[in-house]
Amino acid sequence: MLYKKAKGYALHIFLFLLTLLTTTIAGAEWLYGRSIFGLNEEYSLVQGIDWQRLQGGLLFSLPFLFVLTCHEFGHYFTARYYKIRVTLPYYIPIWLGFTSTIGTMGAFIRIKDRIFSKKEFFDVGIAGPLAGFVVALPLLYYGFTHLPEPEYIFQIHPDYKQYGLDYPKYVYQNTLGTITLGDNLLFLFFENYVADPRLLPNQYEIIHYPLLFAGYLSLFFTALNLLPIGQLDGGHILYGLIGYRNFNRLSPVLFFVFIFYAGLGILSPYVPMETAQWLYPAYAFYLFLVFQRTVPHVKYAFMQMGVVMAVQFGLAWLFPDLHGYPGWLLFGLLLSRFLGIFHPPAPDERPLSTGRKVLGCVALLIFILCFSPTPLVIR
């Protein structure tokens, strides 16, 4: 028994340390704008990230993992309070090497018992986002009030130095291939009312400011978990507020809207024929896959697929510049095929207290403040 427990603890510790390594590598790659391998035109291993630069990645990984850990232990300690058997967090490391990642796909805890009341679902669900949000706020405040001097960017882009602080006039004439962070209300508040305007980085350079990037991603993961769909934290919260029957009527509708927005702009009369020949069937198959789990019969999945494609094509014809965020499509597939968009019932469906209903409204406000329709924009 002791050996089994020790083995379990060892796995959690190993995954955390591995995730710390991968997020540190990812943080260094974002900070310095280059792969750890640093391949040049001749594909030789030069100008990569050495140990000193790797230490700079800790400025990203430590605060980011701290917020993520607070989020997961918010769930963990609340579950333990209700004597629900639950595992320690499983961290998910990821580093591909050939392309930039953030070093992790998050973390999760596994609940081993059935949850018996709406109140328990609500409390366990809301505890994680609240805990993560509470520690993300001071991280953002510190990051925006301790910005380096504008010349800092010359350490990242030495070639900018020839233009001086007027470099944006010259280096952003062609923005193809550049990466920017999407707007959310809270980030905009810190930019406009907290940061020193003289020190505020250009929108194309925020990814090189590890504390700001870690804070932004903390808000992104908070909003992602608060999506009021299925068994995400936001799903648990909304289920607690409106009950089993109402939630399982509303969740598929919210999921439909989510997928519809994500796919806007994919179908267009301006797509070249050679591209449309494979893009349209692939997108149709994707829509069928995600909607199949939301309806009681296959024919309704085909109907939803047809409605989405027809309306999106018509909108693209009328408004060519109207675009959603295709990056959400992968998450939509994960929601539909693995996490599910419906919520299981609890034996105890008694209404929540007034205090919990107020907390539910607070969680909705946090979601609105943190959510970005286009989190990462690659031009």
C-alpha positions as CSV (number, residue, x, y, z in Angstrom):
1,M,0.0,0.0,0.0
2,L,2.8,2.4,0.9
3,Y,4.7,1.5,-2.2
4,K,1.6,2.2,-4.3
5,K,1.1,5.6,-2.7
6,A,4.8,6.4,-3.1
7,K,4.6,5.4,-6.8
8,G,1.6,7.7,-7.2
9,Y,3.3,10.6,-5.6
10,A,6.4,10.0,-7.7
11,L,4.3,10.3,-10.9
12,H,2.8,13.6,-9.8
13,I,6.2,15.0,-8.9
14,F,7.8,13.7,-12.1
15,L,5.1,15.3,-14.3
16,F,5.4,18.6,-12.4
17,L,9.2,18.7,-12.8
18,L,8.9,17.7,-16.5
19,T,6.3,20.4,-17.0
20,L,8.6,22.9,-15.2
21,L,11.3,22.0,-17.7
22,T,9.1,22.2,-20.8
23,T,7.5,25.5,-19.7
24,T,11.0,26.9,-19.0
25,I,12.2,25.9,-22.4
26,A,9.1,27.4,-24.0
27,G,9.5,30.6,-21.9
28,A,13.0,31.0,-23.1
29,E,12.0,30.4,-26.7
30,W,9.3,33.0,-26.5
31,L,11.5,35.4,-24.6
32,Y,14.4,35.3,-27.1
33,G,12.3,34.6,-30.2
34,R,14.2,31.6,-31.3
35,S,14.2,27.8,-30.9
36,I,16.4,26.1,-28.4
37,F,18.1,24.5,-31.4
38,G,18.6,27.8,-33.2
39,L,18.8,26.4,-36.7
40,N,20.2,28.8,-39.3
41,E,19.9,28.6,-43.1
42,E,22.4,25.8,-43.3
43,Y,20.5,23.9,-40.5
44,S,23.5,23.9,-38.2
45,L,22.9,24.1,-34.4
46,V,24.0,27.7,-33.8
47,Q,22.6,30.7,-31.9
48,G,20.4,28.5,-29.8
49,I,19.4,29.1,-26.2
50,D,22.2,28.4,-23.8
51,W,21.9,27.8,-20.0
52,Q,21.9,31.5,-19.2
53,R,19.1,32.2,-21.6
54,L,17.3,29.2,-20.3
55,Q,17.3,30.7,-16.9
56,G,15.3,33.6,-18.4
57,G,12.6,31.1,-19.2
58,L,12.0,30.7,-15.5
59,L,10.6,34.2,-15.4
60,F,7.8,32.7,-17.5
61,S,7.5,29.2,-16.1
62,L,7.5,29.9,-12.4
63,P,4.7,32.4,-12.2
64,F,2.6,30.6,-14.9
65,L,2.9,27.3,-13.1
66,F,2.2,29.0,-9.8
67,V,-1.2,30.3,-11.1
68,L,-1.9,26.9,-12.7
69,T,-1.1,25.1,-9.4
70,C,-3.3,27.4,-7.4
71,H,-6.1,26.7,-9.8
72,E,-5.8,23.0,-9.4
73,F,-5.3,23.0,-5.7
74,G,-8.4,25.2,-5.4
75,H,-10.3,22.2,-6.8
76,Y,-8.3,19.7,-4.7
77,F,-8.8,21.3,-1.3
78,T,-12.5,21.9,-1.9
79,A,-13.0,18.3,-2.9
80,R,-11.1,17.2,0.2
81,Y,-13.3,19.5,2.3
82,Y,-16.3,17.5,1.1
83,K,-14.5,14.2,1.7
84,I,-14.5,13.5,-2.1
85,R,-11.7,11.2,-3.1
86,V,-9.5,13.1,-5.5
87,T,-6.0,12.8,-6.9
88,L,-3.3,15.4,-6.8
89,P,-2.9,17.4,-10.0
90,Y,-1.6,15.7,-13.1
91,Y,0.5,18.2,-15.1
92,I,0.6,17.8,-18.9
93,P,4.0,18.7,-20.4
94,I,4.4,19.3,-24.1
95,W,7.3,20.5,-26.1
96,L,7.5,19.8,-29.8
97,G,10.9,21.3,-30.6
98,F,10.1,22.2,-34.2
99,T,7.5,24.8,-33.3
100,S,6.6,27.1,-30.4
101,T,4.4,25.9,-27.6
102,I,3.8,27.2,-24.1
103,G,5.3,24.0,-22.6
104,T,2.1,22.5,-21.2
105,M,-1.5,21.7,-22.0
106,G,-2.5,22.5,-18.4
107,A,-3.2,20.2,-15.5
108,F,-6.2,18.2,-14.1
109,I,-7.3,16.3,-11.0
110,R,-9.2,13.1,-11.2
111,I,-12.2,12.8,-9.0
112,K,-12.7,9.2,-7.8
113,D,-16.1,9.5,-6.1
114,R,-19.5,10.4,-7.3
115,I,-20.5,14.0,-6.4
116,F,-23.9,14.0,-4.7
117,S,-25.2,17.6,-4.8
118,K,-25.3,20.6,-7.0
119,K,-23.7,22.5,-4.1
120,E,-20.6,20.3,-4.2
121,F,-20.4,20.4,-8.0
122,F,-20.6,24.2,-7.8
123,D,-18.1,24.6,-5.0
124,V,-15.5,22.3,-6.5
125,G,-16.0,23.8,-10.0
126,I,-15.7,27.5,-8.9
127,A,-12.8,27.1,-6.5
128,G,-10.2,26.5,-9.2
129,P,-10.9,29.6,-11.4
130,L,-11.3,31.8,-8.3
131,A,-8.0,30.7,-6.8
132,G,-6.2,31.1,-10.1
133,F,-7.7,34.5,-10.8
134,V,-6.8,35.8,-7.3
135,V,-3.1,35.1,-7.8
136,A,-3.1,36.1,-11.5
137,L,-4.1,39.7,-10.6
138,P,-1.0,40.5,-8.5
139,L,1.1,38.9,-11.2
140,L,-0.3,41.2,-13.8
141,Y,-0.1,44.2,-11.5
142,Y,3.6,43.5,-10.8
143,G,4.4,42.8,-14.5
144,F,2.8,46.1,-15.7
145,T,4.3,48.2,-12.9
146,H,7.8,46.8,-13.3
147,L,8.3,47.1,-17.0
148,P,11.9,47.5,-18.2
149,E,13.1,50.5,-20.1
150,P,12.1,50.6,-23.8
151,E,15.7,49.8,-24.8
152,Y,15.2,46.3,-23.3
153,I,13.8,45.2,-26.7
154,F,17.2,45.7,-28.3
155,Q,18.4,42.8,-26.2
156,I,15.9,40.6,-28.0
157,H,16.2,42.2,-31.4
158,P,19.7,43.7,-31.8
159,D,18.8,44.6,-35.4
160,Y,16.2,47.1,-34.1
161,K,18.9,49.2,-32.5
162,Q,19.9,50.8,-35.8
163,Y,16.4,52.5,-35.8
164,G,16.4,53.6,-32.2
165,L,13.1,53.9,-30.3
166,D,11.4,54.7,-33.6
167,Y,11.9,51.1,-34.7
168,P,8.1,50.4,-35.0
169,K,8.0,52.7,-38.1
170,Y,10.5,50.5,-39.9
171,V,10.2,46.9,-38.7
172,Y,6.5,46.4,-38.8
173,Q,5.9,47.5,-42.4
174,N,5.4,43.8,-43.2
175,T,3.7,42.0,-40.3
176,L,3.3,38.6,-42.0
177,G,4.5,35.9,-39.7
178,T,4.3,38.0,-36.6
179,I,2.5,37.0,-33.4
180,T,0.3,39.2,-31.3
181,L,-1.9,38.5,-28.3
182,G,-5.6,39.1,-28.6
183,D,-7.3,41.6,-26.4
184,N,-9.3,40.9,-23.2
185,L,-10.9,43.5,-21.0
186,L,-8.6,43.0,-18.0
187,F,-5.4,43.1,-20.0
188,L,-6.7,46.3,-21.7
189,F,-7.4,47.8,-18.2
190,F,-3.8,47.2,-17.1
191,E,-2.4,48.5,-20.3
192,N,-4.5,51.7,-20.2
193,Y,-4.7,52.5,-16.5
194,V,-1.8,50.8,-14.7
195,A,1.2,50.6,-16.9
196,D,3.5,53.6,-17.6
197,P,2.7,54.5,-21.3
198,R,6.3,55.3,-21.9
199,L,7.4,51.7,-20.9
200,L,4.4,49.8,-22.5
201,P,5.7,47.4,-25.1
202,N,4.6,47.3,-28.7
203,Q,1.8,44.8,-29.3
204,Y,4.1,42.6,-31.4
205,E,6.7,42.4,-28.6
206,I,4.6,41.5,-25.5
207,I,5.5,37.8,-26.0
208,H,9.1,38.8,-25.1
209,Y,8.0,40.1,-21.7
210,P,7.7,36.8,-19.7
211,L,5.7,38.2,-16.7
212,L,3.1,39.8,-19.0
213,F,3.0,36.7,-21.2
214,A,2.5,34.4,-18.1
215,G,-0.2,36.7,-16.8
216,Y,-2.0,36.8,-20.2
217,L,-1.9,33.0,-20.4
218,S,-3.2,32.8,-16.8
219,L,-6.2,34.8,-17.8
220,F,-6.6,32.7,-21.0
221,F,-6.7,29.4,-19.0
222,T,-9.1,30.9,-16.5
223,A,-11.5,32.0,-19.2
224,L,-11.1,28.6,-21.0
225,N,-12.1,26.7,-17.9
226,L,-15.0,29.1,-17.2
227,L,-16.7,28.4,-20.6
228,P,-20.2,27.4,-19.5
229,I,-20.2,24.1,-21.5
230,G,-20.2,20.5,-20.4
231,Q,-18.1,19.5,-17.5
232,L,-15.6,22.4,-17.6
233,D,-15.5,24.5,-14.5
234,G,-17.9,26.9,-16.0
235,G,-20.2,24.0,-16.8
236,H,-20.2,22.9,-13.2
237,I,-21.0,26.5,-12.1
238,L,-23.9,26.9,-14.6
239,Y,-25.3,23.5,-13.7
240,G,-25.3,24.5,-10.1
241,L,-27.1,27.7,-10.9
242,I,-29.8,26.4,-13.3
243,G,-30.0,22.7,-12.6
244,Y,-29.7,19.5,-14.7
245,R,-32.5,19.8,-17.1
246,N,-32.0,23.5,-18.0
247,F,-28.3,23.1,-18.3
248,N,-28.4,20.2,-20.7
249,R,-30.8,22.2,-22.9
250,L,-28.6,25.2,-22.9
251,S,-25.1,23.7,-23.1
252,P,-25.6,22.3,-26.7
253,V,-26.8,25.7,-27.8
254,L,-23.8,27.4,-26.3
255,F,-21.6,24.8,-27.9
256,F,-23.2,25.4,-31.3
257,V,-22.6,29.1,-31.0
258,F,-19.0,28.5,-30.0
259,I,-18.3,26.2,-33.0
260,F,-20.1,28.6,-35.4
261,Y,-17.9,31.5,-34.3
262,A,-14.7,29.5,-34.5
263,G,-15.4,28.5,-38.1
264,L,-16.3,31.9,-39.4
265,G,-14.2,32.7,-42.5
266,I,-13.2,29.2,-43.3
267,L,-15.9,28.9,-46.0
268,S,-15.7,31.6,-48.6
269,P,-16.4,32.1,-52.2
270,Y,-12.9,33.6,-52.5
271,V,-11.2,30.4,-51.5
272,P,-9.2,29.0,-54.5
273,M,-10.9,26.0,-56.1
274,E,-7.9,23.7,-55.5
275,T,-8.1,24.6,-51.8
276,A,-11.8,24.3,-51.6
277,Q,-11.8,20.8,-53.0
278,W,-10.2,19.4,-49.8
279,L,-11.1,22.2,-47.3
280,Y,-14.9,22.0,-47.6
281,P,-15.2,18.2,-47.2
282,A,-12.7,18.3,-44.3
283,Y,-14.6,21.0,-42.5
284,A,-17.9,19.2,-43.2
285,F,-16.5,16.0,-41.6
286,Y,-15.3,18.0,-38.6
287,L,-18.7,19.6,-38.0
288,F,-20.4,16.2,-38.3
289,L,-17.9,14.8,-35.7
290,V,-18.5,17.5,-33.1
291,F,-22.2,17.8,-33.5
292,Q,-22.8,14.0,-33.5
293,R,-22.4,14.0,-29.7
294,T,-24.8,16.8,-29.1
295,V,-27.9,15.4,-30.7
296,P,-30.0,12.2,-30.2
297,H,-29.9,11.2,-33.9
298,V,-27.3,11.3,-36.7
299,K,-29.7,13.1,-39.1
300,Y,-29.7,16.1,-36.7
301,A,-25.9,16.3,-36.8
302,F,-26.1,16.4,-40.6
303,M,-28.8,19.2,-40.3
304,Q,-26.6,21.2,-38.0
305,M,-23.6,20.7,-40.3
306,G,-25.6,21.9,-43.3
307,V,-27.0,25.0,-41.4
308,V,-23.6,26.1,-40.2
309,M,-21.9,25.7,-43.6
310,A,-24.7,27.4,-45.5
311,V,-24.9,30.4,-43.1
312,Q,-21.2,30.8,-42.8
313,F,-20.8,30.7,-46.6
314,G,-23.5,33.3,-47.0
315,L,-21.9,35.6,-44.3
316,A,-18.6,35.3,-46.0
317,W,-20.2,36.4,-49.3
318,L,-21.7,39.4,-47.6
319,F,-18.9,40.3,-45.2
320,P,-15.6,39.0,-46.6
321,D,-13.6,40.4,-43.6
322,L,-15.7,38.6,-41.1
323,H,-13.6,35.9,-39.3
324,G,-13.8,33.8,-36.2
325,Y,-10.9,32.0,-34.6
326,P,-10.1,28.6,-36.1
327,G,-7.9,27.9,-33.1
328,W,-11.0,27.1,-31.1
329,L,-12.0,24.3,-33.4
330,L,-9.5,21.9,-31.9
331,F,-10.8,22.7,-28.4
332,G,-14.3,22.2,-29.7
333,L,-13.4,18.7,-30.9
334,L,-11.9,17.9,-27.5
335,L,-15.0,19.1,-25.8
336,S,-17.4,17.1,-28.0
337,R,-15.5,13.8,-28.3
338,F,-13.7,13.5,-25.0
339,L,-15.0,15.9,-22.3
340,G,-18.6,15.9,-23.3
341,I,-21.0,18.9,-23.4
342,F,-23.7,17.4,-21.1
343,H,-23.6,17.3,-17.3
344,P,-24.4,14.3,-15.2
345,P,-27.2,14.7,-12.6
346,A,-26.6,14.9,-8.9
347,P,-29.0,13.1,-6.4
348,D,-29.3,16.3,-4.4
349,E,-30.7,19.0,-6.7
350,R,-31.6,21.5,-4.0
351,P,-31.2,25.2,-5.0
352,L,-28.0,27.0,-4.2
353,S,-27.8,29.6,-1.4
354,T,-27.9,33.3,-2.3
355,G,-24.2,33.6,-1.5
356,R,-23.4,30.9,-4.0
357,K,-25.6,32.5,-6.7
358,V,-23.7,35.8,-6.2
359,L,-20.4,33.9,-6.5
360,G,-21.7,32.4,-9.8
361,C,-22.3,36.0,-11.1
362,V,-18.8,36.9,-10.0
363,A,-17.5,33.9,-12.0
364,L,-19.4,35.1,-15.0
365,L,-17.8,38.6,-14.6
366,I,-14.4,37.0,-14.4
367,F,-15.1,35.1,-17.6
368,I,-16.1,38.3,-19.4
369,L,-13.0,40.1,-18.1
370,C,-10.6,37.3,-19.1
371,F,-12.0,35.9,-22.3
372,S,-10.4,36.9,-25.6
373,P,-12.2,35.9,-28.8
374,T,-8.8,35.6,-30.6
375,P,-6.2,34.7,-28.0
376,L,-3.2,34.3,-30.2
377,V,-3.1,36.0,-33.6
378,I,-0.5,34.8,-36.2
379,R,-0.6,37.1,-39.2
